[in-house]
Amino acid sequence: MQSTLYSSEIAEPYAQALMSVAIEHQQADALGQSAKEIIELLESSQELKNFIQNPTIGEADKKAVLQKVLGKDANIYLSNFLMLLVDKRRINLLAEICEKYLAQLRKLNNVVLAEVTSVQQLSQEQLQSVTEKVKEISGATFVELKTSIDPTLLGGVIIKVGSQVIDASLKAQLRRLGFSLAGLV
């Protein structure tokens, strides 16, 4: 926990600095899309993640690989930012910095992130219903859904918006019913 808190404290100012540059150059949404892509890339490539986090690999090698991964048409502000992270030896916090940046972008655009866990993939109608419910609860203009599957739920959904959790799973309903029945005895 201490390590996560410490890295979070370090990541936040870097995310704020990137946001400042993005707003100044009217690139906030474009850099947000790039941040999402970086997170997905790091989640899907353990090899790349290990490479950039390896302290024995030199800065020049890390910069060369990052430039190659970004490609020739990469956003110049993002590219410069990544090179700065390598120089400052903070590239190991890249995913966390991107997450913090996306949180700031959501706040800027009045968007909330709703994490939806269900027993199986939800239909478009169900996703739309969840979106409308989250808008109603949060007052947000837009809702970004992050879905995951948990076969242990039995049925229903769990929706997490910030620190608020709406547990409409069958498992939770059965637990509440059990407590009600236990109170009758």
PALUM-943055 format. One line per 3 residues: their letters; for each residue x, y, z of C-alpha. Coordinates in nm, 4 decimals. Layout:
// residues N
A	X/Y/Z | ... $
This chain:
// residues 185
MQS	0.0000/0.0000/0.0000 | 0.2794/0.2418/0.0891 | 0.4481/0.1865/-0.2473 $
TLY	0.1250/0.2571/-0.4343 | 0.0569/0.5725/-0.2345 | 0.4124/0.6934/-0.2909 $
SSE	0.4003/0.6290/-0.6663 | 0.0580/0.7949/-0.6827 | 0.2007/1.1071/-0.5213 $
IAE	0.4786/1.1095/-0.7803 | 0.2502/1.0358/-1.0772 | -0.0017/1.3126/-1.0032 $
PYA	0.2246/1.6146/-1.0754 | 0.3435/1.4564/-1.3998 | -0.0172/1.3992/-1.5082 $
QAL	-0.0990/1.7607/-1.4188 | 0.1991/1.8842/-1.6198 | 0.0882/1.6818/-1.9223 $
MSV	-0.2649/1.8186/-1.8838 | -0.1322/2.1752/-1.8726 | 0.0583/2.1239/-2.1967 $
AIE	-0.2410/1.9493/-2.3541 | -0.4814/2.2318/-2.2665 | -0.2354/2.4992/-2.3757 $
HQQ	-0.2028/2.3357/-2.7187 | -0.5667/2.2208/-2.7433 | -0.4621/1.8556/-2.7388 $
ADA	-0.6375/1.7315/-2.4235 | -0.8666/1.4797/-2.5964 | -0.5999/1.3647/-2.8434 $
LGQ	-0.3544/1.3006/-2.5616 | -0.6332/1.1268/-2.3713 | -0.6766/0.8841/-2.6595 $
SAK	-0.3001/0.8294/-2.6671 | -0.2990/0.7677/-2.2910 | -0.5676/0.4994/-2.3332 $
EII	-0.3633/0.3362/-2.6087 | -0.0493/0.3391/-2.3939 | -0.2335/0.1748/-2.1044 $
ELL	-0.3728/-0.0935/-2.3365 | -0.0280/-0.1504/-2.4863 | 0.1356/-0.1889/-2.1456 $
ESS	-0.1413/-0.4244/-2.0304 | -0.1073/-0.6399/-2.3410 | 0.2746/-0.6448/-2.3636 $
QEL	0.4448/-0.7624/-2.0476 | 0.7712/-0.7570/-2.2433 | 0.7440/-0.3817/-2.3112 $
KNF	0.6370/-0.3165/-1.9532 | 0.9363/-0.5089/-1.8197 | 1.1666/-0.3284/-2.0635 $
IQN	1.0708/0.0235/-1.9611 | 1.0725/-0.0676/-1.5914 | 1.4154/-0.2324/-1.6032 $
PTI	1.6636/0.0018/-1.4311 | 1.9649/-0.1650/-1.5969 | 1.8568/-0.0632/-1.9479 $
GEA	2.0047/0.2681/-2.0539 | 1.8063/0.5825/-2.1245 | 1.9119/0.5931/-2.4899 $
DKK	1.7826/0.2379/-2.5472 | 1.4524/0.3152/-2.3754 | 1.4079/0.6320/-2.5805 $
AVL	1.4838/0.4476/-2.9046 | 1.2293/0.1749/-2.8293 | 0.9629/0.4259/-2.7225 $
QKV	1.0176/0.6303/-3.0405 | 0.9801/0.3127/-3.2456 | 0.6638/0.2118/-3.0572 $
LGK	0.5145/0.5607/-3.0979 | 0.5932/0.5739/-3.4682 | 0.6831/0.8664/-3.6914 $
DAN	0.3399/1.0317/-3.6710 | 0.3291/1.0443/-3.2902 | 0.2024/1.3513/-3.1125 $
IYL	0.5090/1.5692/-3.0481 | 0.3908/1.6678/-2.6995 | 0.3416/1.3052/-2.5994 $
SNF	0.6750/1.2054/-2.7468 | 0.8569/1.4856/-2.5629 | 0.6760/1.3948/-2.2414 $
LML	0.7822/1.0307/-2.2643 | 1.1427/1.1343/-2.3257 | 1.1228/1.3583/-2.0175 $
LVD	0.9944/1.0641/-1.8119 | 1.2925/0.8583/-1.9261 | 1.5330/1.1426/-1.8395 $
KRR	1.3762/1.1870/-1.4947 | 1.3727/0.8086/-1.4375 | 0.9949/0.8088/-1.3982 $
INL	0.9072/0.6040/-1.7074 | 0.8268/0.3121/-1.4750 | 0.5209/0.5156/-1.3649 $
LAE	0.3925/0.5610/-1.7204 | 0.0714/0.3580/-1.6790 | -0.0141/0.5299/-1.3520 $
ICE	0.0570/0.8743/-1.4981 | -0.1700/0.7930/-1.7928 | -0.4455/0.6794/-1.5542 $
KYL	-0.4139/1.0039/-1.3565 | -0.4222/1.2053/-1.6794 | -0.7407/1.0264/-1.7895 $
AQL	-0.9007/1.0974/-1.4492 | -0.8219/1.4677/-1.4935 | -0.9557/1.4629/-1.8500 $
RKL	-1.2811/1.3035/-1.7316 | -1.3182/1.5748/-1.4680 | -1.2464/1.8456/-1.7262 $
NNV	-1.5090/1.7032/-1.9644 | -1.7671/1.6175/-1.6912 | -1.7331/1.2461/-1.7645 $
VLA	-1.7548/0.9754/-1.4993 | -1.5986/0.6330/-1.5184 | -1.8350/0.3524/-1.4276 $
EVT	-1.6828/0.0104/-1.3711 | -1.9492/-0.2500/-1.4466 | -1.9016/-0.6110/-1.3435 $
SVQ	-2.1460/-0.8743/-1.4652 | -2.1673/-1.2505/-1.4953 | -2.1675/-1.2298/-1.8772 $
QLS	-2.1238/-0.9725/-2.1518 | -2.4037/-0.7138/-2.1377 | -2.6148/-0.6297/-2.4418 $
QEQ	-2.6160/-0.2806/-2.5944 | -2.9588/-0.2178/-2.4376 | -2.8297/-0.3178/-2.0943 $
LQS	-2.5203/-0.0998/-2.1339 | -2.7393/0.1931/-2.2369 | -2.9602/0.1361/-1.9327 $
VTE	-2.6546/0.1327/-1.7033 | -2.5267/0.4513/-1.8706 | -2.8566/0.6323/-1.8136 $
KVK	-2.8722/0.5177/-1.4498 | -2.5140/0.6374/-1.3867 | -2.5912/0.9751/-1.5494 $
EIS	-2.8950/1.0072/-1.3241 | -2.6991/0.9206/-1.0091 | -2.3838/1.1205/-1.0828 $
GAT	-2.5174/1.4190/-1.2740 | -2.2417/1.3708/-1.5315 | -2.2836/1.4724/-1.8922 $
FVE	-2.1135/1.1594/-2.0244 | -2.0372/0.8140/-1.8875 | -1.7375/0.6009/-1.9768 $
LKT	-1.8037/0.2328/-1.9120 | -1.5343/-0.0160/-1.8203 | -1.6839/-0.3630/-1.8217 $
SID	-1.5551/-0.6865/-1.6733 | -1.6893/-1.0378/-1.6332 | -1.7083/-1.2224/-1.2988 $
PTL	-1.8695/-1.5676/-1.3258 | -1.9013/-1.5917/-0.9443 | -2.1775/-1.3257/-0.9385 $
LGG	-2.4512/-1.5723/-1.0405 | -2.6467/-1.2852/-1.2006 | -2.7038/-0.9108/-1.1942 $
VII	-2.4386/-0.6388/-1.1993 | -2.2092/-0.4407/-0.9727 | -2.1554/-0.0787/-1.0741 $
KVG	-1.8744/0.1269/-0.9231 | -1.8669/0.5031/-0.9816 | -1.5833/0.6644/-0.7885 $
SQV	-1.6241/0.5501/-0.4291 | -1.9940/0.4653/-0.4714 | -2.0834/0.0989/-0.5319 $
IDA	-2.4232/-0.0197/-0.6502 | -2.4405/-0.3930/-0.5894 | -2.7373/-0.5299/-0.7829 $
SLK	-2.5891/-0.8762/-0.8105 | -2.7889/-1.1883/-0.7334 | -2.5256/-1.2806/-0.4775 $
AQL	-2.5836/-0.9536/-0.2864 | -2.9614/-0.9903/-0.3086 | -2.9381/-1.3406/-0.1610 $
RRL	-2.7082/-1.2095/0.1150 | -2.9577/-0.9321/0.1997 | -3.2427/-1.1856/0.2012 $
GFS	-3.0398/-1.4067/0.4361 | -2.9864/-1.1145/0.6754 | -3.3579/-1.0352/0.6645 $
LAG	-3.4507/-1.3929/0.7417 | -3.1892/-1.4141/1.0180 | -3.3477/-1.1060/1.1790 $
LV	-3.6880/-1.2780/1.1856 | -3.5602/-1.5777/1.3778 $
